[in-house]
Amino acid sequence: MTSMPGSAARTDATMPRLPEFVRRFTRAERWVHRSTATLMMICLFTAACLYLPPLAEIVGRRRLVVTVHEWSGIALPLPALAGLASRAFRHDLRRLNRFTSYDGSWLRAALRRRLYQARPAGKFNAGQKLYAAFAAGAVLVMLGTGLLMMFPHLTAVVWRTGATFVHDWLALAVAFAVAGHWWMASHDPEARRGMRTGFVTPAWARLNHPHWDHAKEAADAADAAEVGATPDAGQAASASAPSSGSGGPPRGQGS
């Protein structure tokens, strides 16, 4: 079948272009988020079963619920510790730990509920940075107070009483924070796709995170991968190349 002149140009003009995406999270970062979220939900659910009589009657097996609650709490920091092996995860931790001048503008606009006011943000906005800081601190405090409650014979009564008080009320604050996190995520399907698949659209990135230079980030990641692959490629090339002056196959392998 022959094509008419200009048909290719018309076909290219009429065919819809696939949307382009930019990488927001790597597989390691998504694994850390999902693992931490799973452990956190187990902790919250088992805590509710221990403190709410209706749930305790439905679930039963209190000793098993206590054991699951304790070990899921102990394992809660492990995904983040394992994620430190990822360069992208460490880089995002540095971003979350650094507040910039435009984060104040984002917070003021959010507190005044100005929906249509521009909210400048980098890869993470000020609300996400505050939530990450609260979550990290809460996990450490909950782990410490939980260990004091697990081993009551190691401390005095006053320490156990204080640990129980802090643990219970901080658990309630964490439950409210997680509920708010879910509520915010439910109103942003593009952010959910970024956490689910690792990719978002450039339009969403420009609108919600205008100070995030995702193009430079992708170029830096490509350069790092290329630098990491260069020594291997050079070794392979030197191993496969014949020695100088041989002019033919290695000895013992002539035709």
Disulfide bonds with the S-S distance in Angstrom:
none
